[in-house]
Amino acid sequence: MSRKYKFHNPSAAYFVSFAVVNWVDVFTREAYFKVITDSLDFCRNNKGMALFAYCIMPNHIHLLFRDDNENPSGLIRDFKGFTSKKMIASILEHPQESRREWMLWVCKRAGEKNSNIKEYQFWQQNNQPIELWSTHVIKEKFDYIHNNPVKAGLVIEPWEWKHSSARNYAELDAVIPIDNIGFLG
């Protein structure tokens, strides 16, 4: 992995993106979104995550965050590990999941190709962390995150996407509380 995509400054805020293996559109049911939102909320309340922006798309996630415990790599690793197991269990248990066998097959095949995985691989391995080192970079990433559902053609306005912090900044009902980054909002 190149040096460009690593957590170098443990006290910095970061932009990260990570996708489901093979870009499978898993986040199409409220139960699956809830696994992610509950996990992010847990990390905020118990793991030192300061969450400034988020967007959960059908097959990937974007976050702007800081780890107050100064281990952003460990925080994201633990988040992805926990949610991976939880998502596989949710797919197995969802009574109306018509794509269950196919999604599990995709995750199992990805896991078989990875010596670090025992059975199923849910997330792609890279996170592509980008340190938020200037006001310009922070605003650029906020705009990117919040406009992602618009560019994908899922909504007309950023705040219309239920699983985005654009709703928090528009002062609408939101699925996860966010933390104040200070100069935006």
C-alpha positions in Angstrom: 0.0 0.0 0.0 1.3 3.4 -0.8 2.4 5.8 1.9 -0.3 8.2 0.7 -3.1 6.2 2.2 -2.2 5.6 5.9 -3.1 7.1 9.2 0.1 9.1 10.0 -1.0 11.6 12.6 -3.0 9.8 15.4 -4.6 13.0 16.7 -5.7 14.3 13.3 -9.2 14.2 11.8 -9.6 12.0 8.7 -11.8 11.3 5.7 -12.2 7.6 5.0 -14.2 5.6 2.5 -14.7 1.9 2.5 -16.8 -0.3 0.3 -18.5 -3.7 0.4 -16.6 -6.4 -1.5 -17.3 -6.3 -5.2 -19.3 -3.1 -4.6 -22.4 -5.2 -3.8 -25.4 -3.0 -3.0 -26.1 -4.4 0.5 -27.5 -1.3 2.1 -30.9 -1.5 0.6 -32.8 -2.4 3.7 -33.3 -0.4 6.9 -32.1 -3.3 9.0 -28.7 -3.2 7.3 -28.4 0.6 7.6 -29.2 0.2 11.3 -26.2 -2.1 11.8 -24.0 0.7 10.6 -25.7 3.6 12.3 -25.9 1.7 15.7 -22.2 0.8 15.3 -21.2 4.4 14.6 -23.3 5.7 17.5 -21.6 3.1 19.7 -18.2 4.2 18.6 -19.1 7.8 19.3 -20.4 7.0 22.8 -17.8 4.4 23.8 -14.8 4.3 21.6 -13.7 7.9 21.4 -14.9 8.6 17.9 -15.7 12.2 17.1 -17.9 12.0 14.0 -18.2 15.1 11.9 -19.8 13.9 8.7 -21.0 10.6 7.3 -22.9 9.1 4.3 -23.9 5.5 4.0 -24.5 4.7 0.4 -25.9 1.4 -0.9 -22.4 -0.2 -1.3 -20.0 2.1 0.5 -19.5 4.5 3.4 -17.8 7.9 3.8 -16.8 9.3 7.2 -15.1 12.4 8.5 -13.9 11.6 12.0 -11.2 11.9 14.7 -10.3 9.3 17.3 -9.9 11.0 20.6 -8.0 7.9 21.8 -5.4 8.7 19.0 -5.6 5.3 17.3 -7.7 6.0 14.2 -6.4 2.9 12.4 -7.4 0.6 15.3 -10.8 2.3 15.6 -11.7 1.8 11.9 -10.3 -1.8 12.0 -12.5 -2.6 15.0 -15.5 -0.9 13.4 -15.1 -2.8 10.1 -14.5 -6.1 11.9 -17.5 -5.8 14.1 -19.8 -4.5 11.4 -18.6 -7.2 9.0 -19.7 -10.0 11.4 -22.9 -8.2 12.3 -23.8 -7.6 8.6 -23.3 -11.3 7.7 -25.5 -12.3 10.6 -28.1 -9.7 9.6 -28.1 -11.0 6.0 -28.5 -14.6 7.3 -31.4 -13.6 9.6 -33.3 -11.2 7.4 -36.7 -12.9 6.6 -37.2 -11.1 3.3 -33.7 -11.2 1.9 -34.1 -12.5 -1.6 -30.4 -12.1 -2.4 -29.1 -13.9 0.7 -27.4 -16.8 -1.1 -25.8 -14.6 -3.7 -24.5 -12.0 -1.2 -23.1 -14.7 1.1 -21.5 -16.4 -1.9 -19.8 -13.1 -2.9 -18.5 -12.5 0.6 -17.4 -16.2 0.9 -15.5 -16.0 -2.4 -13.8 -12.8 -1.3 -12.9 -14.4 2.0 -11.4 -17.4 0.3 -9.0 -15.1 -1.6 -7.8 -13.4 1.6 -5.5 -15.4 4.0 -6.5 -13.0 6.9 -10.2 -14.0 6.6 -11.7 -17.2 8.1 -14.9 -17.4 6.2 -16.7 -14.3 4.9 -15.2 -11.0 3.9 -17.7 -8.1 3.9 -15.6 -5.0 3.5 -12.9 -4.3 1.0 -9.6 -4.0 2.8 -8.6 -0.4 2.0 -9.9 2.7 3.8 -7.9 5.4 1.9 -7.6 7.7 4.9 -6.9 11.3 4.0 -5.8 13.6 6.8 -7.9 16.8 7.1 -5.0 19.2 7.3 -6.7 22.4 6.1 -10.0 24.2 6.1 -10.0 23.8 2.3 -9.6 20.0 2.5 -12.3 19.7 5.2 -14.8 21.7 3.1 -13.9 19.7 0.0 -14.6 16.4 1.8 -17.8 17.7 3.4 -19.1 18.6 0.0 -18.0 15.3 -1.5 -19.7 13.3 1.2 -22.9 15.2 1.2 -23.2 15.3 -2.6 -22.5 11.6 -3.1 -26.2 10.6 -3.1 -27.0 13.5 -5.5 -24.2 12.5 -7.9 -25.4 8.9 -7.7 -28.9 10.0 -8.8 -30.5 8.8 -5.6 -31.8 12.2 -4.4 -32.1 15.8 -5.7 -30.8 17.6 -2.6 -28.1 16.2 -0.2 -30.4 16.5 2.9 -32.9 14.2 1.2 -30.7 11.2 1.8 -31.7 9.7 5.1 -28.3 8.2 5.9 -26.2 11.3 5.6 -25.1 14.0 8.0 -26.3 16.5 5.4 -29.6 16.2 7.4 -27.8 17.1 10.6 -26.4 20.2 9.0 -29.8 21.1 7.5 -31.2 20.8 11.1 -33.5 17.9 10.1 -34.1 14.6 11.8 -31.0 12.5 11.4 -30.2 8.9 12.1 -26.9 9.6 14.0 -25.9 12.6 16.1 -22.7 14.2 14.9 -20.0 16.1 16.7 -19.2 19.8 16.2 -16.1 20.3 14.1 -16.1 24.0 15.0 -16.2 26.2 12.0 -18.8 24.5 9.7 -22.5 24.1 10.2 
